[in-house]
Amino acid sequence: MEHPWSGVPRQERSGPARAWPAISVPATSSGPIGGPRSEPLDRVRLFVKTGAPYAAAVYTLTESVGIDRPSADVWAILIDFPNVPAWEKDVLEVRQTSPGAPTTGTTFVARRLFGGRESLIDCRITEWQDGRAVTMELEGGVVRRASVTYAVEPTGVDTCRVSYSIEGQMRTLLAWTTPFIPAIGRRLVRGNLANLARLAETGAIA
């Protein structure tokens, strides 16, 4: 039996072409795709293309506090790393993982809370000025990389000023929060420095 399509040209076998409805894309500004451009869609396309549209963003923060104690006394508290949870909020534990007294190259692991969730932070001292300043490289939790410096400057025989500075990057999926980190972190850092001052001046936080 002859096949029903035999002798019929291929382009005519499926019948007349169908007309599909047009799809419109909401827009907020002009662009090359479909006429007007949708800003949210552009951001999605950027993320898909690069995988990390904000990954290169860096946040910085600097704060300081005056303390009515000699700089040597305050320095001793700062480098007593296992006791950091006594004055730094959300730090649960700091454990040294390399031998010897703290100096350049010394490593630590810290247990810390981020948004109520516990994370492990790898720490390494990258700069050490005995009695004056220590810089640590941090990685872990929500932080992709951060460099933190605590410095102590004498302002008198029995007084000093402690400064804290940080430069860092968030993990890729949280990189969009980078512009908000200084505002969020400033309150936390000020509270930590106030705790440090009370501990140095009175021997207790409360």
Secondary structure by P-SEA (a helix, b strand, c coil): ccccccccccccccccbbbbbbbbbbbcccccccccccaaaaaaaaaaacccccccbbbbbbbbbbbcccaaaaaaaaaccccccccccccccccccccccccccccbbbbbbcccbbbbbbbbbcccccccbbbbbbbcccccbbbbbbbbbbcccccbbbbbbbbbccccccccccccccccaaaaaaaaaaaaaaaaaccccc
